[in-house]
Amino acid sequence: MYLDQAKKQEIFGKYGKSNSDTGSVESQVALFSYRIAHLTEHLKKNRKDYSTERALTRLVGKRRSLLDYLYDIDIERYRALIKALGLRK
């Protein structure tokens, strides 16, 4: 499996407040970004996998809504997160 418990703990520890911080916006966006990168690589190899394409579109929308929420409540955390994840060019 591409995303095991240890990898999740690593992502939550790096971007959240602790290894068990699964609810913060930063940790959720980081997890979504990891999953989006994985699904993008899958779709490069399997172009006709339309169910994965739909799942990827939904994940991107969820990440966008969380980023919009973070932008509204605390723009400094938003800027730090997109810089850490490399979401903007």
PyMOL Python script that loads the backbone (N, CA, C, O; Angstrom):
from pymol import cmd

cmd.read_pdbstr("""\
ATOM      1  N   MET A   1       0.843  -1.178   0.000  1.00  0.00           N
ATOM      2  CA  MET A   1       0.000   0.000   0.000  1.00  0.00           C
ATOM      3  C   MET A   1       0.889   1.243   0.000  1.00  0.00           C
ATOM      4  O   MET A   1       1.908   1.276   0.691  1.00  0.00           O
ATOM      5  N   TYR A   2       0.523   2.226  -0.743  1.00  0.00           N
ATOM      6  CA  TYR A   2       1.372   3.399  -0.899  1.00  0.00           C
ATOM      7  C   TYR A   2       1.367   4.310   0.321  1.00  0.00           C
ATOM      8  O   TYR A   2       2.318   5.065   0.522  1.00  0.00           O
ATOM      9  N   LEU A   3       0.327   4.257   1.135  1.00  0.00           N
ATOM     10  CA  LEU A   3       0.216   5.156   2.284  1.00  0.00           C
ATOM     11  C   LEU A   3      -0.063   4.331   3.537  1.00  0.00           C
ATOM     12  O   LEU A   3      -1.215   4.027   3.847  1.00  0.00           O
ATOM     13  N   ASP A   4       0.994   3.974   4.248  1.00  0.00           N
ATOM     14  CA  ASP A   4       0.812   3.195   5.464  1.00  0.00           C
ATOM     15  C   ASP A   4       0.784   4.124   6.679  1.00  0.00           C
ATOM     16  O   ASP A   4       0.946   5.338   6.556  1.00  0.00           O
ATOM     17  N   GLN A   5       0.580   3.537   7.833  1.00  0.00           N
ATOM     18  CA  GLN A   5       0.430   4.318   9.058  1.00  0.00           C
ATOM     19  C   GLN A   5       1.687   5.114   9.385  1.00  0.00           C
ATOM     20  O   GLN A   5       1.599   6.240   9.875  1.00  0.00           O
ATOM     21  N   ALA A   6       2.852   4.539   9.119  1.00  0.00           N
ATOM     22  CA  ALA A   6       4.109   5.231   9.420  1.00  0.00           C
ATOM     23  C   ALA A   6       4.265   6.489   8.569  1.00  0.00           C
ATOM     24  O   ALA A   6       4.733   7.517   9.057  1.00  0.00           O
ATOM     25  N   LYS A   7       3.873   6.407   7.298  1.00  0.00           N
ATOM     26  CA  LYS A   7       3.970   7.570   6.413  1.00  0.00           C
ATOM     27  C   LYS A   7       3.010   8.667   6.862  1.00  0.00           C
ATOM     28  O   LYS A   7       3.358   9.847   6.828  1.00  0.00           O
ATOM     29  N   LYS A   8       1.804   8.284   7.284  1.00  0.00           N
ATOM     30  CA  LYS A   8       0.847   9.260   7.800  1.00  0.00           C
ATOM     31  C   LYS A   8       1.394   9.956   9.040  1.00  0.00           C
ATOM     32  O   LYS A   8       1.284  11.174   9.175  1.00  0.00           O
ATOM     33  N   GLN A   9       1.985   9.174   9.948  1.00  0.00           N
ATOM     34  CA  GLN A   9       2.560   9.743  11.165  1.00  0.00           C
ATOM     35  C   GLN A   9       3.665  10.732  10.821  1.00  0.00           C
ATOM     36  O   GLN A   9       3.792  11.776  11.461  1.00  0.00           O
ATOM     37  N   GLU A  10       4.460  10.403   9.814  1.00  0.00           N
ATOM     38  CA  GLU A  10       5.537  11.301   9.383  1.00  0.00           C
ATOM     39  C   GLU A  10       4.978  12.618   8.838  1.00  0.00           C
ATOM     40  O   GLU A  10       5.486  13.692   9.161  1.00  0.00           O
ATOM     41  N   ILE A  11       3.940  12.535   8.017  1.00  0.00           N
ATOM     42  CA  ILE A  11       3.322  13.738   7.448  1.00  0.00           C
ATOM     43  C   ILE A  11       2.692  14.582   8.548  1.00  0.00           C
ATOM     44  O   ILE A  11       2.866  15.800   8.574  1.00  0.00           O
ATOM     45  N   PHE A  12       1.956  13.938   9.463  1.00  0.00           N
ATOM     46  CA  PHE A  12       1.314  14.682  10.546  1.00  0.00           C
ATOM     47  C   PHE A  12       2.342  15.299  11.473  1.00  0.00           C
ATOM     48  O   PHE A  12       2.139  16.406  11.971  1.00  0.00           O
ATOM     49  N   GLY A  13       3.444  14.601  11.714  1.00  0.00           N
ATOM     50  CA  GLY A  13       4.491  15.137  12.572  1.00  0.00           C
ATOM     51  C   GLY A  13       5.195  16.328  11.959  1.00  0.00           C
ATOM     52  O   GLY A  13       5.582  17.262  12.662  1.00  0.00           O
ATOM     53  N   LYS A  14       5.363  16.295  10.636  1.00  0.00           N
ATOM     54  CA  LYS A  14       6.079  17.379   9.959  1.00  0.00           C
ATOM     55  C   LYS A  14       5.228  18.639   9.819  1.00  0.00           C
ATOM     56  O   LYS A  14       5.720  19.747  10.030  1.00  0.00           O
ATOM     57  N   TYR A  15       3.965  18.476   9.469  1.00  0.00           N
ATOM     58  CA  TYR A  15       3.124  19.633   9.176  1.00  0.00           C
ATOM     59  C   TYR A  15       2.121  19.968  10.276  1.00  0.00           C
ATOM     60  O   TYR A  15       1.644  21.101  10.345  1.00  0.00           O
ATOM     61  N   GLY A  16       1.792  19.009  11.132  1.00  0.00           N
ATOM     62  CA  GLY A  16       0.852  19.253  12.219  1.00  0.00           C
ATOM     63  C   GLY A  16       1.580  19.649  13.486  1.00  0.00           C
ATOM     64  O   GLY A  16       2.779  19.925  13.480  1.00  0.00           O
ATOM     65  N   LYS A  17       0.830  19.671  14.566  1.00  0.00           N
ATOM     66  CA  LYS A  17       1.420  20.017  15.856  1.00  0.00           C
ATOM     67  C   LYS A  17       2.115  18.818  16.494  1.00  0.00           C
ATOM     68  O   LYS A  17       3.077  18.989  17.243  1.00  0.00           O
ATOM     69  N   SER A  18       1.637  17.599  16.203  1.00  0.00           N
ATOM     70  CA  SER A  18       2.239  16.380  16.729  1.00  0.00           C
ATOM     71  C   SER A  18       1.949  15.241  15.758  1.00  0.00           C
ATOM     72  O   SER A  18       1.294  15.439  14.734  1.00  0.00           O
ATOM     73  N   ASN A  19       2.441  14.043  16.085  1.00  0.00           N
ATOM     74  CA  ASN A  19       2.198  12.895  15.210  1.00  0.00           C
ATOM     75  C   ASN A  19       0.739  12.464  15.182  1.00  0.00           C
ATOM     76  O   ASN A  19       0.295  11.829  14.226  1.00  0.00           O
ATOM     77  N   SER A  20      -0.005  12.805  16.223  1.00  0.00           N
ATOM     78  CA  SER A  20      -1.414  12.414  16.269  1.00  0.00           C
ATOM     79  C   SER A  20      -2.344  13.559  15.905  1.00  0.00           C
ATOM     80  O   SER A  20      -3.553  13.455  16.110  1.00  0.00           O
ATOM     81  N   ASP A  21      -1.812  14.641  15.372  1.00  0.00           N
ATOM     82  CA  ASP A  21      -2.619  15.815  15.008  1.00  0.00           C
ATOM     83  C   ASP A  21      -3.195  15.608  13.610  1.00  0.00           C
ATOM     84  O   ASP A  21      -2.627  16.065  12.618  1.00  0.00           O
ATOM     85  N   THR A  22      -4.321  14.919  13.545  1.00  0.00           N
ATOM     86  CA  THR A  22      -4.923  14.617  12.249  1.00  0.00           C
ATOM     87  C   THR A  22      -5.964  15.645  11.831  1.00  0.00           C
ATOM     88  O   THR A  22      -6.432  15.613  10.693  1.00  0.00           O
ATOM     89  N   GLY A  23      -6.335  16.552  12.719  1.00  0.00           N
ATOM     90  CA  GLY A  23      -7.440  17.446  12.433  1.00  0.00           C
ATOM     91  C   GLY A  23      -7.053  18.834  11.991  1.00  0.00           C
ATOM     92  O   GLY A  23      -7.907  19.577  11.506  1.00  0.00           O
ATOM     93  N   SER A  24      -5.788  19.216  12.139  1.00  0.00           N
ATOM     94  CA  SER A  24      -5.420  20.580  11.761  1.00  0.00           C
ATOM     95  C   SER A  24      -5.443  20.720  10.244  1.00  0.00           C
ATOM     96  O   SER A  24      -5.241  19.755   9.507  1.00  0.00           O
ATOM     97  N   VAL A  25      -5.691  21.925   9.807  1.00  0.00           N
ATOM     98  CA  VAL A  25      -5.788  22.196   8.373  1.00  0.00           C
ATOM     99  C   VAL A  25      -4.465  21.882   7.689  1.00  0.00           C
ATOM    100  O   VAL A  25      -4.450  21.326   6.591  1.00  0.00           O
ATOM    101  N   GLU A  26      -3.361  22.232   8.327  1.00  0.00           N
ATOM    102  CA  GLU A  26      -2.048  22.016   7.721  1.00  0.00           C
ATOM    103  C   GLU A  26      -1.785  20.529   7.474  1.00  0.00           C
ATOM    104  O   GLU A  26      -1.299  20.149   6.409  1.00  0.00           O
ATOM    105  N   SER A  27      -2.105  19.699   8.457  1.00  0.00           N
ATOM    106  CA  SER A  27      -1.838  18.270   8.291  1.00  0.00           C
ATOM    107  C   SER A  27      -2.769  17.649   7.250  1.00  0.00           C
ATOM    108  O   SER A  27      -2.354  16.764   6.502  1.00  0.00           O
ATOM    109  N   GLN A  28      -4.014  18.102   7.195  1.00  0.00           N
ATOM    110  CA  GLN A  28      -4.938  17.570   6.194  1.00  0.00           C
ATOM    111  C   GLN A  28      -4.515  17.967   4.787  1.00  0.00           C
ATOM    112  O   GLN A  28      -4.558  17.147   3.870  1.00  0.00           O
ATOM    113  N   VAL A  29      -4.105  19.222   4.610  1.00  0.00           N
ATOM    114  CA  VAL A  29      -3.664  19.681   3.294  1.00  0.00           C
ATOM    115  C   VAL A  29      -2.402  18.936   2.875  1.00  0.00           C
ATOM    116  O   VAL A  29      -2.256  18.581   1.705  1.00  0.00           O
ATOM    117  N   ALA A  30      -1.494  18.696   3.809  1.00  0.00           N
ATOM    118  CA  ALA A  30      -0.271  17.958   3.490  1.00  0.00           C
ATOM    119  C   ALA A  30      -0.589  16.526   3.072  1.00  0.00           C
ATOM    120  O   ALA A  30       0.008  16.008   2.128  1.00  0.00           O
ATOM    121  N   LEU A  31      -1.522  15.885   3.766  1.00  0.00           N
ATOM    122  CA  LEU A  31      -1.912  14.530   3.404  1.00  0.00           C
ATOM    123  C   LEU A  31      -2.594  14.510   2.043  1.00  0.00           C
ATOM    124  O   LEU A  31      -2.309  13.631   1.230  1.00  0.00           O
ATOM    125  N   PHE A  32      -3.477  15.447   1.779  1.00  0.00           N
ATOM    126  CA  PHE A  32      -4.120  15.540   0.468  1.00  0.00           C
ATOM    127  C   PHE A  32      -3.089  15.758  -0.632  1.00  0.00           C
ATOM    128  O   PHE A  32      -3.199  15.173  -1.709  1.00  0.00           O
ATOM    129  N   SER A  33      -2.092  16.593  -0.370  1.00  0.00           N
ATOM    130  CA  SER A  33      -1.066  16.866  -1.377  1.00  0.00           C
ATOM    131  C   SER A  33      -0.267  15.604  -1.694  1.00  0.00           C
ATOM    132  O   SER A  33       0.063  15.351  -2.852  1.00  0.00           O
ATOM    133  N   TYR A  34       0.040  14.822  -0.675  1.00  0.00           N
ATOM    134  CA  TYR A  34       0.754  13.560  -0.900  1.00  0.00           C
ATOM    135  C   TYR A  34      -0.096  12.611  -1.744  1.00  0.00           C
ATOM    136  O   TYR A  34       0.406  11.990  -2.681  1.00  0.00           O
ATOM    137  N   ARG A  35      -1.374  12.501  -1.414  1.00  0.00           N
ATOM    138  CA  ARG A  35      -2.268  11.623  -2.176  1.00  0.00           C
ATOM    139  C   ARG A  35      -2.462  12.124  -3.603  1.00  0.00           C
ATOM    140  O   ARG A  35      -2.539  11.318  -4.530  1.00  0.00           O
ATOM    141  N   ILE A  36      -2.541  13.436  -3.794  1.00  0.00           N
ATOM    142  CA  ILE A  36      -2.698  14.010  -5.128  1.00  0.00           C
ATOM    143  C   ILE A  36      -1.481  13.694  -5.990  1.00  0.00           C
ATOM    144  O   ILE A  36      -1.617  13.348  -7.164  1.00  0.00           O
ATOM    145  N   ALA A  37      -0.291  13.816  -5.405  1.00  0.00           N
ATOM    146  CA  ALA A  37       0.925  13.501  -6.156  1.00  0.00           C
ATOM    147  C   ALA A  37       0.949  12.028  -6.564  1.00  0.00           C
ATOM    148  O   ALA A  37       1.355  11.692  -7.677  1.00  0.00           O
ATOM    149  N   HIS A  38       0.515  11.161  -5.666  1.00  0.00           N
ATOM    150  CA  HIS A  38       0.499   9.736  -5.977  1.00  0.00           C
ATOM    151  C   HIS A  38      -0.511   9.430  -7.093  1.00  0.00           C
ATOM    152  O   HIS A  38      -0.199   8.692  -8.028  1.00  0.00           O
ATOM    153  N   LEU A  39      -1.704   9.989  -6.995  1.00  0.00           N
ATOM    154  CA  LEU A  39      -2.725   9.734  -8.014  1.00  0.00           C
ATOM    155  C   LEU A  39      -2.330  10.336  -9.364  1.00  0.00           C
ATOM    156  O   LEU A  39      -2.670   9.780 -10.408  1.00  0.00           O
ATOM    157  N   THR A  40      -1.631  11.444  -9.355  1.00  0.00           N
ATOM    158  CA  THR A  40      -1.178  12.053 -10.603  1.00  0.00           C
ATOM    159  C   THR A  40      -0.193  11.131 -11.320  1.00  0.00           C
ATOM    160  O   THR A  40      -0.265  10.958 -12.537  1.00  0.00           O
ATOM    161  N   GLU A  41       0.725  10.544 -10.556  1.00  0.00           N
ATOM    162  CA  GLU A  41       1.665   9.595 -11.156  1.00  0.00           C
ATOM    163  C   GLU A  41       0.931   8.372 -11.697  1.00  0.00           C
ATOM    164  O   GLU A  41       1.281   7.868 -12.765  1.00  0.00           O
ATOM    165  N   HIS A  42      -0.075   7.890 -10.985  1.00  0.00           N
ATOM    166  CA  HIS A  42      -0.863   6.752 -11.447  1.00  0.00           C
ATOM    167  C   HIS A  42      -1.571   7.081 -12.757  1.00  0.00           C
ATOM    168  O   HIS A  42      -1.615   6.255 -13.669  1.00  0.00           O
ATOM    169  N   LEU A  43      -2.125   8.288 -12.847  1.00  0.00           N
ATOM    170  CA  LEU A  43      -2.863   8.660 -14.057  1.00  0.00           C
ATOM    171  C   LEU A  43      -1.946   8.895 -15.254  1.00  0.00           C
ATOM    172  O   LEU A  43      -2.388   8.787 -16.398  1.00  0.00           O
ATOM    173  N   LYS A  44      -0.679   9.214 -15.008  1.00  0.00           N
ATOM    174  CA  LYS A  44       0.254   9.343 -16.133  1.00  0.00           C
ATOM    175  C   LYS A  44       0.479   7.996 -16.807  1.00  0.00           C
ATOM    176  O   LYS A  44       0.706   7.930 -18.016  1.00  0.00           O
ATOM    177  N   LYS A  45       0.416   6.917 -16.020  1.00  0.00           N
ATOM    178  CA  LYS A  45       0.607   5.570 -16.568  1.00  0.00           C
ATOM    179  C   LYS A  45      -0.698   4.967 -17.079  1.00  0.00           C
ATOM    180  O   LYS A  45      -0.695   4.196 -18.038  1.00  0.00           O
ATOM    181  N   ASN A  46      -1.811   5.317 -16.439  1.00  0.00           N
ATOM    182  CA  ASN A  46      -3.118   4.730 -16.760  1.00  0.00           C
ATOM    183  C   ASN A  46      -4.088   5.829 -17.155  1.00  0.00           C
ATOM    184  O   ASN A  46      -4.883   6.291 -16.337  1.00  0.00           O
ATOM    185  N   ARG A  47      -4.019   6.236 -18.383  1.00  0.00           N
ATOM    186  CA  ARG A  47      -4.778   7.400 -18.838  1.00  0.00           C
ATOM    187  C   ARG A  47      -6.292   7.186 -18.845  1.00  0.00           C
ATOM    188  O   ARG A  47      -7.048   8.149 -18.721  1.00  0.00           O
ATOM    189  N   LYS A  48      -6.732   5.970 -18.985  1.00  0.00           N
ATOM    190  CA  LYS A  48      -8.169   5.722 -19.094  1.00  0.00           C
ATOM    191  C   LYS A  48      -8.822   5.319 -17.776  1.00  0.00           C
ATOM    192  O   LYS A  48      -9.950   4.826 -17.778  1.00  0.00           O
ATOM    193  N   ASP A  49      -8.152   5.514 -16.676  1.00  0.00           N
ATOM    194  CA  ASP A  49      -8.698   5.187 -15.360  1.00  0.00           C
ATOM    195  C   ASP A  49      -9.538   6.375 -14.881  1.00  0.00           C
ATOM    196  O   ASP A  49      -9.052   7.256 -14.171  1.00  0.00           O
ATOM    197  N   TYR A  50     -10.794   6.375 -15.283  1.00  0.00           N
ATOM    198  CA  TYR A  50     -11.638   7.532 -15.052  1.00  0.00           C
ATOM    199  C   TYR A  50     -12.103   7.641 -13.600  1.00  0.00           C
ATOM    200  O   TYR A  50     -12.359   8.748 -13.126  1.00  0.00           O
ATOM    201  N   SER A  51     -12.216   6.537 -12.894  1.00  0.00           N
ATOM    202  CA  SER A  51     -12.615   6.622 -11.491  1.00  0.00           C
ATOM    203  C   SER A  51     -11.506   7.262 -10.658  1.00  0.00           C
ATOM    204  O   SER A  51     -11.787   8.022  -9.731  1.00  0.00           O
ATOM    205  N   THR A  52     -10.261   6.963 -10.981  1.00  0.00           N
ATOM    206  CA  THR A  52      -9.154   7.614 -10.277  1.00  0.00           C
ATOM    207  C   THR A  52      -9.082   9.085 -10.654  1.00  0.00           C
ATOM    208  O   THR A  52      -8.735   9.922  -9.821  1.00  0.00           O
ATOM    209  N   GLU A  53      -9.403   9.403 -11.882  1.00  0.00           N
ATOM    210  CA  GLU A  53      -9.414  10.804 -12.315  1.00  0.00           C
ATOM    211  C   GLU A  53     -10.463  11.603 -11.539  1.00  0.00           C
ATOM    212  O   GLU A  53     -10.230  12.752 -11.162  1.00  0.00           O
ATOM    213  N   ARG A  54     -11.615  10.982 -11.308  1.00  0.00           N
ATOM    214  CA  ARG A  54     -12.656  11.653 -10.536  1.00  0.00           C
ATOM    215  C   ARG A  54     -12.236  11.822  -9.076  1.00  0.00           C
ATOM    216  O   ARG A  54     -12.485  12.863  -8.468  1.00  0.00           O
ATOM    217  N   ALA A  55     -11.602  10.799  -8.523  1.00  0.00           N
ATOM    218  CA  ALA A  55     -11.119  10.879  -7.144  1.00  0.00           C
ATOM    219  C   ALA A  55     -10.074  11.976  -7.004  1.00  0.00           C
ATOM    220  O   ALA A  55     -10.054  12.698  -6.007  1.00  0.00           O
ATOM    221  N   LEU A  56      -9.211  12.098  -7.997  1.00  0.00           N
ATOM    222  CA  LEU A  56      -8.191  13.149  -7.983  1.00  0.00           C
ATOM    223  C   LEU A  56      -8.838  14.531  -8.033  1.00  0.00           C
ATOM    224  O   LEU A  56      -8.415  15.440  -7.318  1.00  0.00           O
ATOM    225  N   THR A  57      -9.847  14.690  -8.862  1.00  0.00           N
ATOM    226  CA  THR A  57     -10.551  15.970  -8.962  1.00  0.00           C
ATOM    227  C   THR A  57     -11.209  16.336  -7.635  1.00  0.00           C
ATOM    228  O   THR A  57     -11.178  17.494  -7.220  1.00  0.00           O
ATOM    229  N   ARG A  58     -11.805  15.346  -6.970  1.00  0.00           N
ATOM    230  CA  ARG A  58     -12.435  15.598  -5.673  1.00  0.00           C
ATOM    231  C   ARG A  58     -11.402  15.983  -4.621  1.00  0.00           C
ATOM    232  O   ARG A  58     -11.648  16.874  -3.809  1.00  0.00           O
ATOM    233  N   LEU A  59     -10.248  15.317  -4.630  1.00  0.00           N
ATOM    234  CA  LEU A  59      -9.195  15.639  -3.666  1.00  0.00           C
ATOM    235  C   LEU A  59      -8.660  17.050  -3.872  1.00  0.00           C
ATOM    236  O   LEU A  59      -8.409  17.771  -2.907  1.00  0.00           O
ATOM    237  N   VAL A  60      -8.489  17.436  -5.116  1.00  0.00           N
ATOM    238  CA  VAL A  60      -8.006  18.786  -5.404  1.00  0.00           C
ATOM    239  C   VAL A  60      -9.021  19.815  -4.916  1.00  0.00           C
ATOM    240  O   VAL A  60      -8.636  20.858  -4.387  1.00  0.00           O
ATOM    241  N   GLY A  61     -10.311  19.534  -5.089  1.00  0.00           N
ATOM    242  CA  GLY A  61     -11.343  20.439  -4.602  1.00  0.00           C
ATOM    243  C   GLY A  61     -11.364  20.540  -3.088  1.00  0.00           C
ATOM    244  O   GLY A  61     -11.543  21.628  -2.539  1.00  0.00           O
ATOM    245  N   LYS A  62     -11.181  19.406  -2.402  1.00  0.00           N
ATOM    246  CA  LYS A  62     -11.136  19.423  -0.942  1.00  0.00           C
ATOM    247  C   LYS A  62      -9.934  20.225  -0.449  1.00  0.00           C
ATOM    248  O   LYS A  62     -10.040  21.017   0.488  1.00  0.00           O
ATOM    249  N   ARG A  63      -8.787  20.004  -1.099  1.00  0.00           N
ATOM    250  CA  ARG A  63      -7.586  20.745  -0.697  1.00  0.00           C
ATOM    251  C   ARG A  63      -7.774  22.234  -0.931  1.00  0.00           C
ATOM    252  O   ARG A  63      -7.360  23.055  -0.113  1.00  0.00           O
ATOM    253  N   ARG A  64      -8.396  22.579  -2.046  1.00  0.00           N
ATOM    254  CA  ARG A  64      -8.624  23.995  -2.356  1.00  0.00           C
ATOM    255  C   ARG A  64      -9.544  24.638  -1.329  1.00  0.00           C
ATOM    256  O   ARG A  64      -9.309  25.771  -0.909  1.00  0.00           O
ATOM    257  N   SER A  65     -10.587  23.926  -0.922  1.00  0.00           N
ATOM    258  CA  SER A  65     -11.507  24.508   0.063  1.00  0.00           C
ATOM    259  C   SER A  65     -10.827  24.667   1.424  1.00  0.00           C
ATOM    260  O   SER A  65     -11.070  25.654   2.119  1.00  0.00           O
ATOM    261  N   LEU A  66      -9.991  23.727   1.811  1.00  0.00           N
ATOM    262  CA  LEU A  66      -9.255  23.865   3.067  1.00  0.00           C
ATOM    263  C   LEU A  66      -8.264  25.028   2.996  1.00  0.00           C
ATOM    264  O   LEU A  66      -8.096  25.768   3.965  1.00  0.00           O
ATOM    265  N   LEU A  67      -7.614  25.181   1.847  1.00  0.00           N
ATOM    266  CA  LEU A  67      -6.681  26.304   1.692  1.00  0.00           C
ATOM    267  C   LEU A  67      -7.417  27.641   1.710  1.00  0.00           C
ATOM    268  O   LEU A  67      -6.909  28.619   2.260  1.00  0.00           O
ATOM    269  N   ASP A  68      -8.600  27.691   1.119  1.00  0.00           N
ATOM    270  CA  ASP A  68      -9.397  28.916   1.168  1.00  0.00           C
ATOM    271  C   ASP A  68      -9.798  29.250   2.598  1.00  0.00           C
ATOM    272  O   ASP A  68      -9.778  30.412   3.002  1.00  0.00           O
ATOM    273  N   TYR A  69     -10.163  28.225   3.360  1.00  0.00           N
ATOM    274  CA  TYR A  69     -10.515  28.415   4.765  1.00  0.00           C
ATOM    275  C   TYR A  69      -9.318  28.952   5.546  1.00  0.00           C
ATOM    276  O   TYR A  69      -9.450  29.898   6.323  1.00  0.00           O
ATOM    277  N   LEU A  70      -8.155  28.347   5.338  1.00  0.00           N
ATOM    278  CA  LEU A  70      -6.951  28.783   6.044  1.00  0.00           C
ATOM    279  C   LEU A  70      -6.583  30.205   5.646  1.00  0.00           C
ATOM    280  O   LEU A  70      -6.125  30.981   6.485  1.00  0.00           O
ATOM    281  N   TYR A  71      -6.774  30.555   4.392  1.00  0.00           N
ATOM    282  CA  TYR A  71      -6.504  31.911   3.910  1.00  0.00           C
ATOM    283  C   TYR A  71      -7.385  32.922   4.633  1.00  0.00           C
ATOM    284  O   TYR A  71      -6.935  34.018   4.967  1.00  0.00           O
ATOM    285  N   ASP A  72      -8.634  32.554   4.871  1.00  0.00           N
ATOM    286  CA  ASP A  72      -9.567  33.462   5.539  1.00  0.00           C
ATOM    287  C   ASP A  72      -9.267  33.640   7.022  1.00  0.00           C
ATOM    288  O   ASP A  72      -9.411  34.742   7.551  1.00  0.00           O
ATOM    289  N   ILE A  73      -8.847  32.562   7.707  1.00  0.00           N
ATOM    290  CA  ILE A  73      -8.660  32.682   9.154  1.00  0.00           C
ATOM    291  C   ILE A  73      -7.265  33.167   9.538  1.00  0.00           C
ATOM    292  O   ILE A  73      -7.125  33.902  10.516  1.00  0.00           O
ATOM    293  N   ASP A  74      -6.228  32.774   8.792  1.00  0.00           N
ATOM    294  CA  ASP A  74      -4.867  33.162   9.164  1.00  0.00           C
ATOM    295  C   ASP A  74      -3.976  33.114   7.923  1.00  0.00           C
ATOM    296  O   ASP A  74      -3.516  32.044   7.523  1.00  0.00           O
ATOM    297  N   ILE A  75      -3.737  34.271   7.320  1.00  0.00           N
ATOM    298  CA  ILE A  75      -3.009  34.319   6.062  1.00  0.00           C
ATOM    299  C   ILE A  75      -1.535  33.953   6.232  1.00  0.00           C
ATOM    300  O   ILE A  75      -0.910  33.467   5.290  1.00  0.00           O
ATOM    301  N   GLU A  76      -0.978  34.178   7.412  1.00  0.00           N
ATOM    302  CA  GLU A  76       0.430  33.826   7.630  1.00  0.00           C
ATOM    303  C   GLU A  76       0.619  32.304   7.632  1.00  0.00           C
ATOM    304  O   GLU A  76       1.583  31.802   7.054  1.00  0.00           O
ATOM    305  N   ARG A  77      -0.285  31.577   8.273  1.00  0.00           N
ATOM    306  CA  ARG A  77      -0.221  30.109   8.243  1.00  0.00           C
ATOM    307  C   ARG A  77      -0.411  29.601   6.825  1.00  0.00           C
ATOM    308  O   ARG A  77       0.233  28.635   6.417  1.00  0.00           O
ATOM    309  N   TYR A  78      -1.301  30.252   6.067  1.00  0.00           N
ATOM    310  CA  TYR A  78      -1.540  29.885   4.676  1.00  0.00           C
ATOM    311  C   TYR A  78      -0.266  30.048   3.852  1.00  0.00           C
ATOM    312  O   TYR A  78       0.120  29.144   3.111  1.00  0.00           O
ATOM    313  N   ARG A  79       0.380  31.192   3.983  1.00  0.00           N
ATOM    314  CA  ARG A  79       1.603  31.446   3.217  1.00  0.00           C
ATOM    315  C   ARG A  79       2.721  30.476   3.592  1.00  0.00           C
ATOM    316  O   ARG A  79       3.457  30.004   2.726  1.00  0.00           O
ATOM    317  N   ALA A  80       2.842  30.181   4.886  1.00  0.00           N
ATOM    318  CA  ALA A  80       3.871  29.238   5.334  1.00  0.00           C
ATOM    319  C   ALA A  80       3.606  27.839   4.782  1.00  0.00           C
ATOM    320  O   ALA A  80       4.538  27.130   4.402  1.00  0.00           O
ATOM    321  N   LEU A  81       2.343  27.447   4.738  1.00  0.00           N
ATOM    322  CA  LEU A  81       1.999  26.108   4.260  1.00  0.00           C
ATOM    323  C   LEU A  81       2.244  25.950   2.770  1.00  0.00           C
ATOM    324  O   LEU A  81       2.815  24.946   2.344  1.00  0.00           O
ATOM    325  N   ILE A  82       1.822  26.928   1.967  1.00  0.00           N
ATOM    326  CA  ILE A  82       2.035  26.774   0.525  1.00  0.00           C
ATOM    327  C   ILE A  82       3.512  26.860   0.186  1.00  0.00           C
ATOM    328  O   ILE A  82       3.955  26.273  -0.801  1.00  0.00           O
ATOM    329  N   LYS A  83       4.275  27.581   0.986  1.00  0.00           N
ATOM    330  CA  LYS A  83       5.718  27.624   0.771  1.00  0.00           C
ATOM    331  C   LYS A  83       6.360  26.287   1.139  1.00  0.00           C
ATOM    332  O   LYS A  83       7.241  25.800   0.430  1.00  0.00           O
ATOM    333  N   ALA A  84       5.910  25.690   2.261  1.00  0.00           N
ATOM    334  CA  ALA A  84       6.477  24.412   2.701  1.00  0.00           C
ATOM    335  C   ALA A  84       6.118  23.279   1.731  1.00  0.00           C
ATOM    336  O   ALA A  84       6.939  22.397   1.478  1.00  0.00           O
ATOM    337  N   LEU A  85       4.914  23.302   1.196  1.00  0.00           N
ATOM    338  CA  LEU A  85       4.483  22.250   0.280  1.00  0.00           C
ATOM    339  C   LEU A  85       4.872  22.528  -1.164  1.00  0.00           C
ATOM    340  O   LEU A  85       4.841  21.620  -1.995  1.00  0.00           O
ATOM    341  N   GLY A  86       5.236  23.762  -1.476  1.00  0.00           N
ATOM    342  CA  GLY A  86       5.609  24.107  -2.838  1.00  0.00           C
ATOM    343  C   GLY A  86       4.429  24.099  -3.788  1.00  0.00           C
ATOM    344  O   GLY A  86       4.543  23.616  -4.914  1.00  0.00           O
ATOM    345  N   LEU A  87       3.299  24.626  -3.349  1.00  0.00           N
ATOM    346  CA  LEU A  87       2.095  24.588  -4.170  1.00  0.00           C
ATOM    347  C   LEU A  87       2.028  25.687  -5.207  1.00  0.00           C
ATOM    348  O   LEU A  87       1.363  25.526  -6.230  1.00  0.00           O
ATOM    349  N   ARG A  88       2.690  26.789  -4.972  1.00  0.00           N
ATOM    350  CA  ARG A  88       2.671  27.903  -5.927  1.00  0.00           C
ATOM    351  C   ARG A  88       4.038  28.075  -6.541  1.00  0.00           C
ATOM    352  O   ARG A  88       5.055  27.762  -5.924  1.00  0.00           O
ATOM    353  N   LYS A  89       4.054  28.565  -7.739  1.00  0.00           N
ATOM    354  CA  LYS A  89       5.340  28.791  -8.419  1.00  0.00           C
ATOM    355  C   LYS A  89       5.810  30.211  -8.209  1.00  0.00           C
ATOM    356  O   LYS A  89       6.871  30.590  -8.705  1.00  0.00           O
TER     357      LYS A  89
END
""", "prot")
cmd.dss("prot")
cmd.show_as("cartoon", "prot")
cmd.util.cbc("prot")
cmd.orient("prot")
